[in-house]
């Protein structure tokens, strides 16, 4: 299925490129203005979406770490039920 999508995308890109080149050959203002407008609006909408997501994200509150997270590396935390060595 992904190959079919790839062929469709390639065909669409070639058709748009052919239309753009034909418009340039005819010296049409719209052949350059419309793709530039669509591309610019696409980039600006992505930028707006990123900005909106950043602005609407709630800040995370600091959560206290449990005692086991503060133990030094390589040492096991002490527990009340450890067997004695004697």
ChimeraX attribute file (.defattr): number of C-alpha atoms within 10 A of each C-alpha:
attribute: neighborCount
match mode: 1-to-1
recipient: residues
	/A:1	5
	/A:2	7
	/A:3	8
	/A:4	9
	/A:5	10
	/A:6	11
	/A:7	11
	/A:8	12
	/A:9	12
	/A:10	12
	/A:11	12
	/A:12	12
	/A:13	12
	/A:14	12
	/A:15	12
	/A:16	13
	/A:17	12
	/A:18	12
	/A:19	13
	/A:20	18
	/A:21	15
	/A:22	13
	/A:23	15
	/A:24	14
	/A:25	10
	/A:26	10
	/A:27	11
	/A:28	13
	/A:29	10
	/A:30	13
	/A:31	17
	/A:32	14
	/A:33	11
	/A:34	12
	/A:35	13
	/A:36	12
	/A:37	11
	/A:38	11
	/A:39	12
	/A:40	11
	/A:41	12
	/A:42	12
	/A:43	11
	/A:44	12
	/A:45	12
	/A:46	11
	/A:47	12
	/A:48	12
	/A:49	12
	/A:50	11
	/A:51	11
	/A:52	11
	/A:53	11
	/A:54	10
	/A:55	9
	/A:56	8
	/A:57	8
	/A:58	8
	/A:59	6
	/A:60	6
	/A:61	6
	/A:62	6
	/A:63	6
	/A:64	7
	/A:65	8
	/A:66	8
	/A:67	8
	/A:68	10
	/A:69	10
	/A:70	9
	/A:71	12
	/A:72	9
	/A:73	7
	/A:74	6
	/A:75	7
	/A:76	9
	/A:77	11
	/A:78	9
	/A:79	7
	/A:80	5
	/A:81	6
	/A:82	7
	/A:83	7
	/A:84	5
	/A:85	4
	/A:86	3
